[in-house]
Amino acid sequence: MSNKLVYDIHDKPKFGQLIVLAFQQLLAIMAATIAVPAIVGNGMSISAAIFGAGVGTFVYQLFTKFRSPVFLGSSFAFIGSMLAAFAGASSMALGYLGLVLGAAFAALVYILLAVVVKFVGVGWINKLMPAAVIGPTVALIGLSLASAAIKDVFSYGPQDSNGAFIMTTNIWVSLICALVTLFVVILCSTYGSKKIKLIPFIFGVLAGYAVAMVFTVIGYTANIDALKIIDFAPFEALVKDGVGLSTFVAVPEFTFLKAFTGIKEFNVNYLITIAVAYVPVAFVVFAEHIADHKNLSSIIDKDLLEDPGLHRTLLGDGIGSVAGAFFGGCPNTTYGESVGCVAITRNASVITISATAAMAILVSFISPFIAFLDSIPGCVMGGVCITLYGFIAVSGLKMISKVDLEDNANLFTVSVILICGIGGMAISIGKVTITAIACALILGIITNTVLKKSQKNKKK
């Protein structure tokens, strides 16, 4: 077992501990997983997205032979594509069909790339994307999420003309809840016993939720709206029509059920619209896929691009996306939150990920649990995300620290990637948006390739 890890890939925690560890992973990925259907709207089901993420993760694990400890959740990269599927549809049903077809197009890209990698190998990828390229790109993945974490910390409070948050009562209360969550996670990870160090996020979320509950109770008692941090609407929705079976158990509104009714409206023009919306984004996500797996490889001290192999991770991600969209509408992708959870807890046990997937599928049917997850205040999750996103950024910085920055080729490559990424160089071409991370990575590859080639020519 690696000295870095408490549980290595094939280690199996005891059953009781496994359930707790899986629940922690679920908490880590939950906010982002349910955010995608919430952003896209159009009646998309949060519980179906959770179910789809669980199934997609199982598919990924099968293709990677249970050797890659990461959870797949709803992909933010395809939000624009999903919106285009609904915008170009003549009805809601056709829009849902578009979600499934779009994921299939993305999977086709992954499959083609997997075939190329299988026969050509990954040597060209390592040459094209050495540590000088991958390091800052991984750091960017964490840094690009920083603003989202801070907005959660302040629960999207009012800002002045300079972008600074105005410290109203609501903002102060949100900040307190976030800081309690943050420091409980930090203290548990740093000073806790071996068992506590494995589940710092559970303690952090429960502590933050408890403080938020105290403020909320005071708010309702004293009729002070600014103190009502917890929104009980998800629980109220369970009993608005009286207490019945659906109050406790409900079948998610699966995407494929709505998609099938849209087949009669399907036409070739709409198919082209979906292809244009999804295919280019799949190539962008391919680059992020490599960065995520390089990052995870550095954490578990094992090259996942070699074993189980990039072709397997691509197939798992692609087919897992189809499964995720078929049930929940959202293409899936490997989650930075999951990677961060592995890094902080040092638990790389794949069976934990599998248990998390099973738990996601199960809880998608349990109405009170979905309501509880939906009621966790943004400020509490913001406190957790500071650590998760921070660890992703630091993982990239660790890669950069091993790069010879006295070499101008490396120096300029890292500089270009960091500045373009942090500066937000995102480009929209028609309905396709190339994210800032993807633009930075592409420019970094070009810079590194040109400079390295120039160096070789000079030596000749």
Sequence and secondary structure as in RCSB ss.txt:
>XXXX:A:sequence
MSNKLVYDIHDKPKFGQLIVLAFQQLLAIMAATIAVPAIVGNGMSISAAIFGAGVGTFVYQLFTKFRSPVFLGSS
FAFIGSMLAAFAGASSMALGYLGLVLGAAFAALVYILLAVVVKFVGVGWINKLMPAAVIGPTVALIGLSLASAAI
KDVFSYGPQDSNGAFIMTTNIWVSLICALVTLFVVILCSTYGSKKIKLIPFIFGVLAGYAVAMVFTVIGYTANID
ALKIIDFAPFEALVKDGVGLSTFVAVPEFTFLKAFTGIKEFNVNYLITIAVAYVPVAFVVFAEHIADHKNLSSII
DKDLLEDPGLHRTLLGDGIGSVAGAFFGGCPNTTYGESVGCVAITRNASVITISATAAMAILVSFISPFIAFLDS
IPGCVMGGVCITLYGFIAVSGLKMISKVDLEDNANLFTVSVILICGIGGMAISIGKVTITAIACALILGIITNTV
LKKSQKNKKK
>XXXX:A:secstr
  TT SB TT    HHHHHHHHHHHHHHHHHHHHHHHHHH TT  HHHHHHHHHHHHHHHHHHTTT     EEE 
GGGHHHHHHHHHT SSHHHHHHHHHHHHHHHHHHHHHHHHHHHHH SHHHHHHS HHHHHHHHHHHHHHTHHHHH
HHHTTT  B TTS B   HHHHHHHHHHHHHHHHHHHHHHHS HHHHH HHHHHHHHHHHHHHHHHHHHHHHT G
GG  S  HHHHHHHTT SSGGGTB     HHHHHHTTGGG  HHHHHHHHHHHHHHHHHHHHHHHHHHHHHHHHH
TS TIIIIIHHHHHHHHHHHHHHHHHHHS  EEE HHHHHHHHHHTB  HHHHHHHHHHHHHHTTBHHHHHHHHH
S HHHHHHHHHHHHHHHHHHHHHHHHTS TTSHHHHHHHHHHHHHHHTT  EEETTEEE HHHHHHHHHHHHHHH
HHHHHHHHH 
